[in-house]
């Protein structure tokens, strides 16, 4: 039997061709749960799966998909953070193994609404995409 998080709509907000939300199992779980065998096919999928990993507080996946040149030694999650949604504004390939994704992530912490608007940079190495860094907009 699948867990509740697996059957609920994916946190990243991806929908099918009819506009119906995809479940976590249909969407980001395959990348998050099986990083070693199922890497994200492009930077947008990686960014969406990283958002889902933040929602599920999966530090191991976030660390594994952070480029080694920028990867923090540890990750801490803010207690009481409630993720509200993700909107992908733009996705563009900027080179053979480089891409950028502009997104807005919304969340609440300690009752305060936060809107994170970022243009993130990604690089592909040996067939795997990694988050490098981003500029807040």
C-alpha positions in Angstrom: 0.0 0.0 0.0 1.3 3.5 -0.9 1.8 6.0 1.8 -0.3 9.2 2.0 2.6 11.4 0.7 3.0 9.1 -2.3 -0.7 9.3 -3.4 -1.2 13.1 -2.7 -0.7 15.7 -5.4 3.0 16.3 -5.9 4.2 19.4 -4.1 6.0 20.7 -7.3 2.6 21.4 -8.9 3.1 19.5 -12.1 -0.1 18.6 -13.9 -1.0 16.1 -16.7 -2.3 17.0 -20.2 -5.8 17.5 -18.8 -4.7 19.8 -16.1 -5.0 17.3 -13.3 -2.3 17.3 -10.6 0.1 14.4 -10.7 0.7 12.4 -7.6 4.1 12.4 -5.9 4.5 8.8 -7.1 3.8 9.8 -10.7 6.1 12.8 -10.5 9.0 13.6 -8.3 9.2 10.5 -6.2 11.0 8.5 -8.9 13.9 11.0 -8.8 14.0 11.6 -5.1 13.7 7.9 -4.0 15.8 6.5 -6.8 18.5 9.2 -7.4 21.2 6.5 -8.1 19.2 4.9 -10.9 16.8 7.5 -12.1 18.3 11.0 -12.5 16.1 13.9 -13.4 16.1 14.2 -17.3 16.5 18.0 -17.3 17.1 21.0 -15.0 13.4 21.7 -14.7 12.6 18.2 -13.4 15.6 18.5 -11.0 14.4 21.9 -9.7 10.9 20.5 -9.2 12.1 17.4 -7.4 14.4 19.5 -5.2 11.4 21.6 -4.2 9.5 18.4 -3.3 12.6 17.3 -1.3 12.4 20.5 0.7 8.7 19.9 1.3 9.5 16.3 2.5 12.7 17.5 4.3 14.9 15.0 2.3 18.4 16.4 3.0 20.1 13.4 1.4 18.5 14.1 -2.0 19.2 17.8 -1.7 22.8 17.2 -0.9 23.2 14.6 -3.7 21.8 17.0 -6.3 23.8 20.1 -5.2 26.9 20.6 -7.3 30.0 19.8 -5.3 31.4 23.2 -5.9 28.6 24.9 -3.9 27.2 22.1 -1.7 26.8 23.0 2.0 28.3 20.7 4.5 24.9 20.3 6.2 21.3 21.2 5.7 18.9 22.3 8.4 15.2 22.7 7.9 13.3 25.5 9.7 10.8 24.0 12.1 7.3 25.1 11.3 7.9 25.8 7.6 4.7 25.2 5.6 5.3 25.0 1.9 2.4 26.5 -0.1 3.3 26.1 -3.8 5.7 26.3 -6.6 5.4 28.2 -9.9 7.9 27.7 -12.7 8.2 31.0 -14.6 10.9 30.0 -17.2 13.1 27.2 -18.2 15.9 27.6 -20.7 18.9 25.7 -21.9 21.9 28.0 -21.8 24.5 25.6 -23.2 25.1 21.9 -24.0 25.2 21.0 -20.3 23.8 24.1 -18.7 20.3 25.4 -18.0 18.4 28.0 -15.9 15.1 27.8 -14.2 13.2 30.8 -12.9 10.7 29.9 -10.2 8.6 31.3 -7.3 8.3 29.2 -4.2 5.9 30.2 -1.5 5.9 29.2 2.1 5.0 30.2 5.6 7.3 30.3 8.6 6.2 31.4 12.0 3.0 32.7 10.5 4.8 34.9 8.0 4.3 34.5 4.3 7.5 34.3 2.2 7.9 34.4 -1.5 11.3 33.1 -2.9 11.7 34.2 -6.5 15.0 32.8 -8.0 16.7 32.2 -11.3 18.7 29.0 -10.6 21.6 27.7 -12.6 22.1 24.0 -13.3 24.9 22.0 -14.8 24.9 18.4 -16.2 27.9 16.2 -15.5 28.1 12.6 -16.5 24.4 12.5 -17.5 23.2 14.0 -14.2 21.9 17.5 -13.5 23.0 19.4 -10.4 21.9 22.6 -8.8 24.8 25.1 -8.8 23.4 28.4 -7.5 20.9 31.1 -8.1 20.1 34.8 -8.0 17.1 36.0 -6.0 14.9 38.3 -8.1 
